[in-house]
Amino acid sequence: MKLTFIILLATLAFATMLTALDHVVYQPAEKPQGKHVVLLAGDEEYRSEEAMPMLGKLLSQRHGFKCTVLFSLNQNGEIDPGAGSSLSHSESLDSADAIVMLLRFRHWDAATSGKFQAAINRGVPVIALRTSTHAFSGYPKNSPFAAWNWNNPGGGWGKKVLGETWVSHWGKHKIEATKGIIEASNASHPVLRGINSLFGNTDVYEAAPPTDAVILARGQVLQGMTADTPPATYRKVNAAKIEQDVNKPMMPVAWTRSVQNDKGGQNKILCTTMGAATDLMDEGLRRLVINGVYWGLGLEVPDKADARFVGDYYPTMYGFKGNKQGLKPDDFVLEK
């Protein structure tokens, strides 16, 4: 009898451990906000699997949000950015008050897609980074979510919700970095509070958000990969077939908008085409994300939100097939 009880306890403990291995939860350190932020990692290039845990730690320990990070996993329970059909522990979306996402070309099953759609239809605010403009691809034509595919006429979910889909690398990929220039007319916007500059070593994306978008920053294409290099000066043809100086006008790289969802409610959106794990070494960009969460939730944005890392953060350089191998969600638990 005693042995049976011990085996039962061990089985329950193992089952509990298994359920914890597919996602990470960061409880607030102090002064809980009473809000749940769900961060979605799932892209093959920009190391969202490293960026989202860093942001989750920061938002929980510095700002009092409960944060849950979900990943794309393979059959061995390892983080696999190429597993486009996977989003672990999607039931966390049922209680999401805000979503922070860095996704690319996902095609989840119906249950997972339905939970994401339900969160959007509840009016959950979305803070979307980099390739989230083309978050979804590969849904079959008969899927109820086929309209999300980025290459649909009209631009899919990214164009409809965020305000843009994938267009092009406007700066030269891995050659020309981005300096974010604050839009002077909107410099007093709460999402820009405490932000003087932005920098990322990813290139500027071509983007033309709709007229209802409030442009927060534009991307100055630099000649090199460091913040101290001068602006690029060559000419280029944009998607509208108009030739222009690459920096005149500069492409929008961060904007907000409020968009009506399928249930008639409103979602507050912050979209930035910056946001790779390496870009988030920049304090200003981290603060932009933090401010976006406060703003999206209707909370007062701090004068200068604490954007210090929690623990170490040494992100892997972006690029296809360069992600760290064998990582599991357990590798991102908060150190005691």
Contacts in CASP RR format, 6 or more apart in sequence:
PFRMAT RR
TARGET T0000
AUTHOR 0000-0000-0000
METHOD contacts of the structure
MODEL  1
MKLTFIILLATLAFATMLTALDHVVYQPAEKPQGKHVVLLAGDEEYRSEE
AMPMLGKLLSQRHGFKCTVLFSLNQNGEIDPGAGSSLSHSESLDSADAIV
MLLRFRHWDAATSGKFQAAINRGVPVIALRTSTHAFSGYPKNSPFAAWNW
NNPGGGWGKKVLGETWVSHWGKHKIEATKGIIEASNASHPVLRGINSLFG
NTDVYEAAPPTDAVILARGQVLQGMTADTPPATYRKVNAAKIEQDVNKPM
MPVAWTRSVQNDKGGQNKILCTTMGAATDLMDEGLRRLVINGVYWGLGLE
VPDKADARFVGDYYPTMYGFKGNKQGLKPDDFVLEK
20 330 0 8 1.000
21 77 0 8 1.000
21 328 0 8 1.000
21 329 0 8 1.000
21 330 0 8 1.000
22 71 0 8 1.000
22 73 0 8 1.000
22 77 0 8 1.000
22 88 0 8 1.000
22 89 0 8 1.000
22 329 0 8 1.000
23 68 0 8 1.000
23 69 0 8 1.000
23 70 0 8 1.000
23 71 0 8 1.000
23 88 0 8 1.000
23 89 0 8 1.000
23 92 0 8 1.000
23 329 0 8 1.000
24 53 0 8 1.000
24 68 0 8 1.000
24 69 0 8 1.000
24 329 0 8 1.000
24 330 0 8 1.000
24 332 0 8 1.000
24 333 0 8 1.000
25 66 0 8 1.000
25 67 0 8 1.000
25 68 0 8 1.000
25 69 0 8 1.000
26 56 0 8 1.000
26 57 0 8 1.000
26 59 0 8 1.000
26 60 0 8 1.000
26 61 0 8 1.000
26 66 0 8 1.000
26 67 0 8 1.000
26 68 0 8 1.000
26 69 0 8 1.000
26 334 0 8 1.000
27 60 0 8 1.000
27 66 0 8 1.000
28 34 0 8 1.000
28 60 0 8 1.000
28 61 0 8 1.000
28 63 0 8 1.000
28 64 0 8 1.000
28 65 0 8 1.000
28 66 0 8 1.000
29 60 0 8 1.000
29 61 0 8 1.000
29 62 0 8 1.000
29 64 0 8 1.000
30 64 0 8 1.000
31 64 0 8 1.000
32 64 0 8 1.000
32 65 0 8 1.000
32 66 0 8 1.000
33 63 0 8 1.000
33 64 0 8 1.000
33 65 0 8 1.000
33 297 0 8 1.000
33 299 0 8 1.000
34 64 0 8 1.000
34 65 0 8 1.000
34 66 0 8 1.000
34 97 0 8 1.000
35 65 0 8 1.000
35 66 0 8 1.000
35 97 0 8 1.000
35 98 0 8 1.000
35 297 0 8 1.000
35 299 0 8 1.000
36 65 0 8 1.000
36 66 0 8 1.000
36 67 0 8 1.000
36 68 0 8 1.000
36 92 0 8 1.000
36 95 0 8 1.000
36 96 0 8 1.000
36 97 0 8 1.000
36 98 0 8 1.000
37 56 0 8 1.000
37 59 0 8 1.000
37 65 0 8 1.000
37 66 0 8 1.000
37 67 0 8 1.000
37 68 0 8 1.000
37 96 0 8 1.000
37 97 0 8 1.000
37 98 0 8 1.000
37 99 0 8 1.000
37 100 0 8 1.000
37 293 0 8 1.000
38 67 0 8 1.000
38 68 0 8 1.000
38 69 0 8 1.000
38 70 0 8 1.000
38 92 0 8 1.000
38 93 0 8 1.000
38 96 0 8 1.000
38 98 0 8 1.000
38 99 0 8 1.000
38 100 0 8 1.000
38 119 0 8 1.000
39 52 0 8 1.000
39 53 0 8 1.000
39 55 0 8 1.000
39 56 0 8 1.000
39 67 0 8 1.000
39 68 0 8 1.000
39 69 0 8 1.000
39 70 0 8 1.000
39 99 0 8 1.000
39 100 0 8 1.000
39 101 0 8 1.000
40 48 0 8 1.000
40 52 0 8 1.000
40 70 0 8 1.000
40 87 0 8 1.000
40 99 0 8 1.000
40 100 0 8 1.000
40 101 0 8 1.000
40 102 0 8 1.000
40 103 0 8 1.000
41 48 0 8 1.000
41 49 0 8 1.000
41 51 0 8 1.000
41 52 0 8 1.000
41 53 0 8 1.000
41 69 0 8 1.000
41 70 0 8 1.000
41 71 0 8 1.000
41 72 0 8 1.000
41 79 0 8 1.000
41 102 0 8 1.000
41 103 0 8 1.000
42 48 0 8 1.000
42 49 0 8 1.000
42 71 0 8 1.000
42 72 0 8 1.000
42 81 0 8 1.000
42 82 0 8 1.000
42 84 0 8 1.000
42 87 0 8 1.000
42 102 0 8 1.000
42 103 0 8 1.000
42 104 0 8 1.000
42 106 0 8 1.000
43 81 0 8 1.000
43 102 0 8 1.000
43 103 0 8 1.000
43 104 0 8 1.000
43 105 0 8 1.000
43 130 0 8 1.000
43 131 0 8 1.000
44 81 0 8 1.000
44 82 0 8 1.000
44 104 0 8 1.000
44 105 0 8 1.000
44 320 0 8 1.000
44 321 0 8 1.000
44 323 0 8 1.000
45 81 0 8 1.000
45 104 0 8 1.000
45 131 0 8 1.000
45 276 0 8 1.000
45 318 0 8 1.000
45 319 0 8 1.000
45 320 0 8 1.000
46 102 0 8 1.000
46 104 0 8 1.000
46 130 0 8 1.000
46 131 0 8 1.000
46 202 0 8 1.000
46 275 0 8 1.000
46 276 0 8 1.000
46 277 0 8 1.000
46 318 0 8 1.000
46 319 0 8 1.000
47 276 0 8 1.000
47 277 0 8 1.000
47 278 0 8 1.000
47 315 0 8 1.000
47 316 0 8 1.000
47 318 0 8 1.000
47 323 0 8 1.000
48 81 0 8 1.000
48 102 0 8 1.000
48 103 0 8 1.000
48 129 0 8 1.000
48 277 0 8 1.000
49 71 0 8 1.000
49 72 0 8 1.000
49 79 0 8 1.000
49 81 0 8 1.000
49 323 0 8 1.000
49 327 0 8 1.000
50 277 0 8 1.000
50 315 0 8 1.000
50 316 0 8 1.000
50 324 0 8 1.000
51 102 0 8 1.000
51 129 0 8 1.000
51 275 0 8 1.000
51 276 0 8 1.000
51 277 0 8 1.000
51 280 0 8 1.000
51 315 0 8 1.000
52 69 0 8 1.000
52 100 0 8 1.000
52 102 0 8 1.000
53 69 0 8 1.000
53 332 0 8 1.000
54 277 0 8 1.000
54 280 0 8 1.000
54 309 0 8 1.000
54 310 0 8 1.000
54 313 0 8 1.000
54 315 0 8 1.000
55 67 0 8 1.000
55 100 0 8 1.000
55 280 0 8 1.000
55 286 0 8 1.000
55 289 0 8 1.000
56 65 0 8 1.000
56 67 0 8 1.000
56 69 0 8 1.000
56 100 0 8 1.000
57 67 0 8 1.000
57 309 0 8 1.000
57 310 0 8 1.000
57 311 0 8 1.000
57 334 0 8 1.000
58 286 0 8 1.000
58 290 0 8 1.000
58 307 0 8 1.000
58 308 0 8 1.000
58 309 0 8 1.000
58 310 0 8 1.000
59 65 0 8 1.000
59 67 0 8 1.000
59 100 0 8 1.000
59 290 0 8 1.000
59 293 0 8 1.000
60 66 0 8 1.000
60 67 0 8 1.000
60 334 0 8 1.000
61 310 0 8 1.000
61 334 0 8 1.000
62 290 0 8 1.000
62 305 0 8 1.000
62 306 0 8 1.000
62 307 0 8 1.000
62 308 0 8 1.000
62 310 0 8 1.000
63 290 0 8 1.000
63 293 0 8 1.000
63 294 0 8 1.000
63 305 0 8 1.000
63 306 0 8 1.000
65 98 0 8 1.000
65 293 0 8 1.000
68 89 0 8 1.000
68 92 0 8 1.000
68 96 0 8 1.000
69 329 0 8 1.000
69 332 0 8 1.000
70 87 0 8 1.000
70 88 0 8 1.000
70 89 0 8 1.000
70 90 0 8 1.000
70 92 0 8 1.000
71 79 0 8 1.000
71 86 0 8 1.000
71 87 0 8 1.000
71 88 0 8 1.000
71 329 0 8 1.000
72 79 0 8 1.000
72 80 0 8 1.000
72 81 0 8 1.000
72 82 0 8 1.000
72 83 0 8 1.000
72 84 0 8 1.000
72 86 0 8 1.000
72 87 0 8 1.000
72 88 0 8 1.000
72 106 0 8 1.000
73 79 0 8 1.000
73 80 0 8 1.000
73 83 0 8 1.000
73 86 0 8 1.000
73 88 0 8 1.000
73 329 0 8 1.000
74 80 0 8 1.000
74 83 0 8 1.000
74 86 0 8 1.000
77 328 0 8 1.000
78 325 0 8 1.000
78 326 0 8 1.000
78 327 0 8 1.000
78 328 0 8 1.000
79 323 0 8 1.000
79 326 0 8 1.000
79 327 0 8 1.000
79 328 0 8 1.000
79 329 0 8 1.000
80 86 0 8 1.000
81 323 0 8 1.000
84 105 0 8 1.000
84 106 0 8 1.000
84 107 0 8 1.000
84 108 0 8 1.000
85 106 0 8 1.000
85 107 0 8 1.000
85 108 0 8 1.000
85 109 0 8 1.000
86 108 0 8 1.000
87 106 0 8 1.000
87 108 0 8 1.000
87 112 0 8 1.000
87 116 0 8 1.000
88 329 0 8 1.000
90 108 0 8 1.000
90 111 0 8 1.000
90 112 0 8 1.000
90 115 0 8 1.000
90 116 0 8 1.000
91 115 0 8 1.000
93 99 0 8 1.000
93 115 0 8 1.000
93 116 0 8 1.000
93 118 0 8 1.000
93 119 0 8 1.000
94 115 0 8 1.000
94 118 0 8 1.000
94 119 0 8 1.000
96 119 0 8 1.000
96 124 0 8 1.000
97 124 0 8 1.000
97 297 0 8 1.000
98 124 0 8 1.000
98 125 0 8 1.000
98 126 0 8 1.000
98 127 0 8 1.000
98 293 0 8 1.000
98 296 0 8 1.000
98 297 0 8 1.000
99 119 0 8 1.000
99 124 0 8 1.000
99 125 0 8 1.000
99 126 0 8 1.000
99 127 0 8 1.000
100 126 0 8 1.000
100 127 0 8 1.000
100 128 0 8 1.000
100 129 0 8 1.000
100 289 0 8 1.000
100 293 0 8 1.000
101 126 0 8 1.000
101 127 0 8 1.000
101 128 0 8 1.000
101 129 0 8 1.000
101 132 0 8 1.000
101 135 0 8 1.000
102 128 0 8 1.000
102 129 0 8 1.000
102 130 0 8 1.000
102 131 0 8 1.000
102 132 0 8 1.000
102 275 0 8 1.000
103 131 0 8 1.000
103 132 0 8 1.000
103 135 0 8 1.000
103 136 0 8 1.000
104 131 0 8 1.000
104 132 0 8 1.000
104 134 0 8 1.000
104 135 0 8 1.000
105 131 0 8 1.000
105 134 0 8 1.000
105 135 0 8 1.000
105 136 0 8 1.000
105 137 0 8 1.000
105 138 0 8 1.000
105 150 0 8 1.000
106 135 0 8 1.000
106 136 0 8 1.000
106 137 0 8 1.000
107 136 0 8 1.000
107 137 0 8 1.000
107 138 0 8 1.000
107 139 0 8 1.000
108 116 0 8 1.000
110 143 0 8 1.000
110 144 0 8 1.000
110 145 0 8 1.000
113 139 0 8 1.000
113 144 0 8 1.000
113 145 0 8 1.000
113 148 0 8 1.000
114 145 0 8 1.000
117 145 0 8 1.000
117 262 0 8 1.000
120 126 0 8 1.000
120 161 0 8 1.000
120 261 0 8 1.000
120 262 0 8 1.000
120 267 0 8 1.000
121 261 0 8 1.000
121 262 0 8 1.000
121 263 0 8 1.000
121 265 0 8 1.000
122 263 0 8 1.000
123 261 0 8 1.000
123 263 0 8 1.000
123 265 0 8 1.000
123 266 0 8 1.000
123 267 0 8 1.000
124 267 0 8 1.000
125 267 0 8 1.000
125 268 0 8 1.000
125 269 0 8 1.000
125 270 0 8 1.000
125 292 0 8 1.000
125 293 0 8 1.000
125 295 0 8 1.000
125 296 0 8 1.000
125 297 0 8 1.000
126 161 0 8 1.000
126 162 0 8 1.000
126 267 0 8 1.000
126 268 0 8 1.000
126 269 0 8 1.000
126 270 0 8 1.000
126 271 0 8 1.000
127 270 0 8 1.000
127 289 0 8 1.000
127 292 0 8 1.000
127 293 0 8 1.000
127 296 0 8 1.000
128 135 0 8 1.000
128 162 0 8 1.000
128 269 0 8 1.000
128 270 0 8 1.000
128 271 0 8 1.000
128 272 0 8 1.000
129 272 0 8 1.000
129 274 0 8 1.000
129 275 0 8 1.000
129 276 0 8 1.000
129 289 0 8 1.000
130 202 0 8 1.000
130 205 0 8 1.000
130 272 0 8 1.000
130 273 0 8 1.000
130 274 0 8 1.000
130 275 0 8 1.000
130 276 0 8 1.000
130 279 0 8 1.000
131 166 0 8 1.000
132 158 0 8 1.000
132 162 0 8 1.000
132 271 0 8 1.000
133 150 0 8 1.000
133 158 0 8 1.000
133 159 0 8 1.000
133 162 0 8 1.000
133 163 0 8 1.000
133 164 0 8 1.000
133 165 0 8 1.000
133 166 0 8 1.000
133 205 0 8 1.000
133 207 0 8 1.000
133 271 0 8 1.000
133 273 0 8 1.000
134 150 0 8 1.000
134 158 0 8 1.000
134 165 0 8 1.000
134 166 0 8 1.000
135 148 0 8 1.000
135 150 0 8 1.000
135 157 0 8 1.000
135 158 0 8 1.000
136 145 0 8 1.000
136 148 0 8 1.000
136 149 0 8 1.000
136 150 0 8 1.000
136 156 0 8 1.000
136 157 0 8 1.000
136 158 0 8 1.000
137 149 0 8 1.000
137 150 0 8 1.000
137 151 0 8 1.000
138 149 0 8 1.000
139 145 0 8 1.000
139 146 0 8 1.000
139 148 0 8 1.000
139 149 0 8 1.000
140 146 0 8 1.000
146 152 0 8 1.000
147 156 0 8 1.000
147 157 0 8 1.000
148 156 0 8 1.000
148 157 0 8 1.000
148 158 0 8 1.000
149 156 0 8 1.000
149 157 0 8 1.000
150 156 0 8 1.000
150 157 0 8 1.000
150 158 0 8 1.000
150 165 0 8 1.000
150 166 0 8 1.000
151 165 0 8 1.000
154 160 0 8 1.000
154 165 0 8 1.000
155 165 0 8 1.000
156 165 0 8 1.000
158 164 0 8 1.000
158 165 0 8 1.000
159 165 0 8 1.000
160 259 0 8 1.000
161 259 0 8 1.000
161 267 0 8 1.000
161 269 0 8 1.000
162 209 0 8 1.000
162 269 0 8 1.000
162 271 0 8 1.000
163 209 0 8 1.000
163 210 0 8 1.000
163 213 0 8 1.000
163 255 0 8 1.000
163 257 0 8 1.000
163 259 0 8 1.000
163 269 0 8 1.000
163 271 0 8 1.000
164 207 0 8 1.000
164 208 0 8 1.000
164 209 0 8 1.000
164 271 0 8 1.000
164 273 0 8 1.000
166 205 0 8 1.000
167 205 0 8 1.000
167 206 0 8 1.000
167 207 0 8 1.000
167 208 0 8 1.000
167 239 0 8 1.000
168 205 0 8 1.000
168 206 0 8 1.000
168 239 0 8 1.000
169 203 0 8 1.000
169 204 0 8 1.000
169 205 0 8 1.000
169 206 0 8 1.000
170 203 0 8 1.000
170 204 0 8 1.000
170 205 0 8 1.000
170 206 0 8 1.000
170 207 0 8 1.000
170 221 0 8 1.000
170 236 0 8 1.000
170 238 0 8 1.000
170 246 0 8 1.000
170 251 0 8 1.000
171 178 0 8 1.000
171 203 0 8 1.000
171 204 0 8 1.000
171 221 0 8 1.000
171 232 0 8 1.000
171 246 0 8 1.000
172 203 0 8 1.000
173 203 0 8 1.000
174 203 0 8 1.000
174 225 0 8 1.000
175 203 0 8 1.000
175 224 0 8 1.000
175 225 0 8 1.000
176 203 0 8 1.000
176 204 0 8 1.000
176 221 0 8 1.000
176 222 0 8 1.000
176 223 0 8 1.000
176 224 0 8 1.000
176 225 0 8 1.000
176 232 0 8 1.000
177 199 0 8 1.000
177 200 0 8 1.000
177 201 0 8 1.000
177 202 0 8 1.000
177 203 0 8 1.000
177 222 0 8 1.000
177 224 0 8 1.000
177 225 0 8 1.000
177 226 0 8 1.000
177 227 0 8 1.000
177 229 0 8 1.000
178 198 0 8 1.000
178 199 0 8 1.000
178 200 0 8 1.000
178 201 0 8 1.000
178 202 0 8 1.000
178 203 0 8 1.000
178 204 0 8 1.000
178 219 0 8 1.000
178 220 0 8 1.000
178 221 0 8 1.000
178 222 0 8 1.000
178 253 0 8 1.000
178 274 0 8 1.000
178 279 0 8 1.000
179 197 0 8 1.000
179 198 0 8 1.000
179 199 0 8 1.000
179 200 0 8 1.000
179 219 0 8 1.000
179 220 0 8 1.000
179 222 0 8 1.000
179 227 0 8 1.000
179 231 0 8 1.000
180 197 0 8 1.000
180 198 0 8 1.000
180 199 0 8 1.000
180 217 0 8 1.000
180 218 0 8 1.000
180 219 0 8 1.000
180 220 0 8 1.000
180 253 0 8 1.000
180 254 0 8 1.000
180 274 0 8 1.000
181 217 0 8 1.000
181 218 0 8 1.000
181 219 0 8 1.000
181 220 0 8 1.000
181 250 0 8 1.000
182 192 0 8 1.000
182 195 0 8 1.000
182 196 0 8 1.000
182 197 0 8 1.000
182 198 0 8 1.000
182 216 0 8 1.000
182 217 0 8 1.000
183 215 0 8 1.000
183 216 0 8 1.000
183 217 0 8 1.000
183 218 0 8 1.000
186 192 0 8 1.000
186 214 0 8 1.000
186 215 0 8 1.000
186 216 0 8 1.000
189 214 0 8 1.000
189 216 0 8 1.000
189 256 0 8 1.000
190 291 0 8 1.000
190 294 0 8 1.000
190 295 0 8 1.000
190 301 0 8 1.000
191 216 0 8 1.000
191 256 0 8 1.000
191 270 0 8 1.000
191 288 0 8 1.000
191 291 0 8 1.000
191 292 0 8 1.000
191 295 0 8 1.000
191 301 0 8 1.000
192 216 0 8 1.000
192 217 0 8 1.000
192 288 0 8 1.000
192 291 0 8 1.000
193 291 0 8 1.000
193 301 0 8 1.000
193 302 0 8 1.000
193 303 0 8 1.000
193 304 0 8 1.000
193 305 0 8 1.000
194 287 0 8 1.000
194 291 0 8 1.000
194 303 0 8 1.000
194 304 0 8 1.000
194 305 0 8 1.000
195 284 0 8 1.000
195 287 0 8 1.000
195 288 0 8 1.000
195 291 0 8 1.000
196 284 0 8 1.000
197 284 0 8 1.000
198 217 0 8 1.000
198 253 0 8 1.000
198 254 0 8 1.000
198 274 0 8 1.000
198 282 0 8 1.000
198 284 0 8 1.000
198 285 0 8 1.000
198 288 0 8 1.000
199 227 0 8 1.000
199 279 0 8 1.000
199 282 0 8 1.000
199 285 0 8 1.000
200 227 0 8 1.000
200 274 0 8 1.000
200 275 0 8 1.000
200 276 0 8 1.000
200 278 0 8 1.000
200 279 0 8 1.000
200 281 0 8 1.000
200 282 0 8 1.000
200 285 0 8 1.000
201 225 0 8 1.000
201 226 0 8 1.000
201 276 0 8 1.000
201 278 0 8 1.000
201 279 0 8 1.000
202 274 0 8 1.000
202 275 0 8 1.000
202 276 0 8 1.000
202 278 0 8 1.000
202 279 0 8 1.000
202 318 0 8 1.000
203 221 0 8 1.000
204 219 0 8 1.000
204 220 0 8 1.000
204 221 0 8 1.000
204 250 0 8 1.000
204 251 0 8 1.000
204 253 0 8 1.000
204 273 0 8 1.000
205 251 0 8 1.000
205 253 0 8 1.000
205 273 0 8 1.000
206 238 0 8 1.000
206 239 0 8 1.000
206 251 0 8 1.000
207 251 0 8 1.000
207 252 0 8 1.000
207 253 0 8 1.000
207 273 0 8 1.000
208 239 0 8 1.000
208 240 0 8 1.000
208 252 0 8 1.000
209 215 0 8 1.000
209 252 0 8 1.000
209 255 0 8 1.000
209 257 0 8 1.000
209 271 0 8 1.000
210 257 0 8 1.000
212 257 0 8 1.000
212 258 0 8 1.000
212 259 0 8 1.000
213 252 0 8 1.000
213 255 0 8 1.000
213 256 0 8 1.000
213 257 0 8 1.000
214 255 0 8 1.000
214 256 0 8 1.000
214 257 0 8 1.000
215 252 0 8 1.000
215 254 0 8 1.000
215 255 0 8 1.000
216 254 0 8 1.000
216 255 0 8 1.000
216 256 0 8 1.000
216 288 0 8 1.000
217 252 0 8 1.000
217 253 0 8 1.000
217 254 0 8 1.000
217 272 0 8 1.000
218 249 0 8 1.000
218 250 0 8 1.000
218 251 0 8 1.000
218 252 0 8 1.000
218 253 0 8 1.000
219 250 0 8 1.000
219 251 0 8 1.000
219 252 0 8 1.000
219 253 0 8 1.000
220 231 0 8 1.000
220 247 0 8 1.000
220 250 0 8 1.000
221 231 0 8 1.000
221 232 0 8 1.000
221 246 0 8 1.000
221 247 0 8 1.000
221 250 0 8 1.000
222 229 0 8 1.000
222 230 0 8 1.000
222 231 0 8 1.000
222 232 0 8 1.000
223 229 0 8 1.000
223 230 0 8 1.000
223 231 0 8 1.000
223 232 0 8 1.000
231 247 0 8 1.000
232 246 0 8 1.000
232 247 0 8 1.000
233 245 0 8 1.000
233 246 0 8 1.000
233 247 0 8 1.000
234 245 0 8 1.000
234 246 0 8 1.000
235 243 0 8 1.000
235 244 0 8 1.000
235 245 0 8 1.000
235 246 0 8 1.000
236 243 0 8 1.000
236 244 0 8 1.000
236 245 0 8 1.000
236 246 0 8 1.000
237 243 0 8 1.000
237 244 0 8 1.000
238 244 0 8 1.000
251 273 0 8 1.000
252 273 0 8 1.000
253 272 0 8 1.000
253 273 0 8 1.000
253 274 0 8 1.000
254 270 0 8 1.000
254 271 0 8 1.000
254 272 0 8 1.000
254 273 0 8 1.000
254 274 0 8 1.000
254 288 0 8 1.000
255 270 0 8 1.000
255 271 0 8 1.000
255 272 0 8 1.000
256 268 0 8 1.000
256 269 0 8 1.000
256 270 0 8 1.000
256 271 0 8 1.000
256 295 0 8 1.000
257 269 0 8 1.000
257 271 0 8 1.000
258 266 0 8 1.000
258 267 0 8 1.000
258 268 0 8 1.000
258 269 0 8 1.000
259 266 0 8 1.000
259 267 0 8 1.000
259 269 0 8 1.000
260 266 0 8 1.000
260 267 0 8 1.000
261 267 0 8 1.000
268 295 0 8 1.000
268 296 0 8 1.000
268 298 0 8 1.000
270 288 0 8 1.000
270 289 0 8 1.000
270 292 0 8 1.000
270 295 0 8 1.000
270 296 0 8 1.000
272 285 0 8 1.000
272 288 0 8 1.000
272 289 0 8 1.000
274 285 0 8 1.000
275 285 0 8 1.000
276 315 0 8 1.000
276 318 0 8 1.000
277 315 0 8 1.000
277 316 0 8 1.000
277 318 0 8 1.000
278 315 0 8 1.000
278 316 0 8 1.000
278 317 0 8 1.000
278 318 0 8 1.000
279 285 0 8 1.000
280 286 0 8 1.000
280 289 0 8 1.000
280 315 0 8 1.000
281 313 0 8 1.000
281 315 0 8 1.000
283 307 0 8 1.000
284 307 0 8 1.000
286 307 0 8 1.000
287 304 0 8 1.000
287 305 0 8 1.000
287 307 0 8 1.000
290 305 0 8 1.000
290 306 0 8 1.000
290 307 0 8 1.000
291 301 0 8 1.000
291 302 0 8 1.000
291 305 0 8 1.000
292 301 0 8 1.000
294 300 0 8 1.000
294 301 0 8 1.000
294 302 0 8 1.000
294 305 0 8 1.000
295 301 0 8 1.000
310 334 0 8 1.000
311 335 0 8 1.000
316 322 0 8 1.000
316 323 0 8 1.000
316 324 0 8 1.000
END
